[in-house]
Amino acid sequence: MRWGLALALWAASVEGLSELGDRYRQLCAAHLQPDNWDEQEDGPWVPPDATAWQPHSACPEQLTADSFRGQCALHLQPKGWSEEEDGPYAPPPDLALPTCILLFVPHLLDSGAAGRMELLGALVDAASRERGKPLVYLWAEAGAQPELEAALHVGATYPKLVLYSPRLRVGTPLQLALTPANIGSFLLKAALSRLPVRPALFDADALASPAPWDLQDAQPPSCADEPSYDHVRLEGDV
């Protein structure tokens, strides 16, 4: 009976994760060709009309230098601003800065496309319940933003969800498993100022701009790219 219950709980959790991945694809990536699309049977893939379909407001955007500036760092001097021509930059006095929710996901070779979509789906599920609040959502692959990860004390454990306040320049990580319920509780405590925070100082202009993810699995490195050690002879070799 115990094994039967354990298997039932495991199957339910897998089904729940799959639903989160499907939710992410439906709400955030319907414009990309599905994995199971067969051009021979289904015909050429035609993405939905951009005027008729837009990503859900809760969909996290991939973290790049431009997306961070446009979403989180609204108070920073815009690119192309010239003090000689435009004068000293000063942000609007009534500028309201959002709170940034940053999700660092494992490398694609570790999680696979399905696993990544499940993690992003968990964030979308939680974020959809927080609509109307001054929150923005960004995600990055492990190691893609090393300076930012170091400033936010992400560590080497992924996935990692971090709340960052650009106004106070502080951050705090979620210490529990990445589930919609835990994310929701985390955001509630943040709204009530019940989370410990640490300084998070970094140069936004130094952030990287990785290529956008196409929802496909990563290709493992080719064996031809690996170094050859055939010429190395160990002690005792004849």
Secondary structure, 3 states (H helix, E strand, C coil): CHHHHHHHHHHHHHHHHHHHHHHHHHHHCCCCCCCCCCHHHHCCCCCCCCCCCCCCCCCCEECCHHHHHHHCCCCCCCCCCCHHHHCCCCCCCCCCCCEEEEEEECCHHHHHHHHHHHHHHHHHHHHHHHCCCCEEEEEEECCCCHHHHHHCCCCCCCCEEEEEECCCCEEEECCCCCCHHHHHHHHHHHHCCCCCCEECCCCHHHCCCCCCCCCCCCCCCCHHHCCCCCCCCCCCCC
